[in-house]
């Protein structure tokens, strides 16, 4: 169950990063190093 939640969180985070890239928002890339989610 925990693993499924983690996968869902990563998927959500990926969509957030994509949105940030589309609209050139600086906020999401700024917190990326702190989260360490992407490989």
C-alpha positions as CSV (number, residue, x, y, z in Angstrom):
1,X,0.0,0.0,0.0
2,X,2.8,2.4,0.9
3,X,4.5,1.6,-2.4
4,X,1.3,2.4,-4.3
5,X,1.0,5.7,-2.6
6,X,4.6,6.5,-3.4
7,X,4.1,5.7,-7.1
8,X,1.0,8.0,-7.1
9,X,2.9,10.8,-5.4
10,X,5.7,10.5,-8.0
11,X,3.2,10.6,-10.8
12,X,1.6,13.7,-9.3
13,X,5.0,15.3,-8.8
14,X,5.9,14.6,-12.4
15,X,2.7,16.2,-13.7
16,X,3.5,19.2,-11.5
17,X,7.0,19.5,-12.9
18,X,5.6,19.3,-16.4
19,X,3.1,22.0,-15.7
20,X,5.8,24.2,-14.2
21,X,8.0,23.7,-17.3
22,X,5.0,24.6,-19.5
23,X,4.3,27.9,-17.7
24,X,8.0,28.6,-16.8
25,X,7.3,28.7,-13.0
26,X,10.5,28.9,-11.0
27,X,8.9,27.6,-7.8
28,X,8.8,23.8,-8.6
29,X,12.4,23.5,-9.8
30,X,13.6,25.3,-6.7
31,X,12.2,22.6,-4.4
32,X,13.3,19.7,-6.6
33,X,16.7,19.1,-4.8
34,X,15.0,19.0,-1.5
35,X,12.5,16.3,-2.5
36,X,15.0,14.0,-4.3
37,X,12.1,12.1,-5.9
38,X,13.3,11.9,-9.5
39,X,16.2,9.5,-10.3
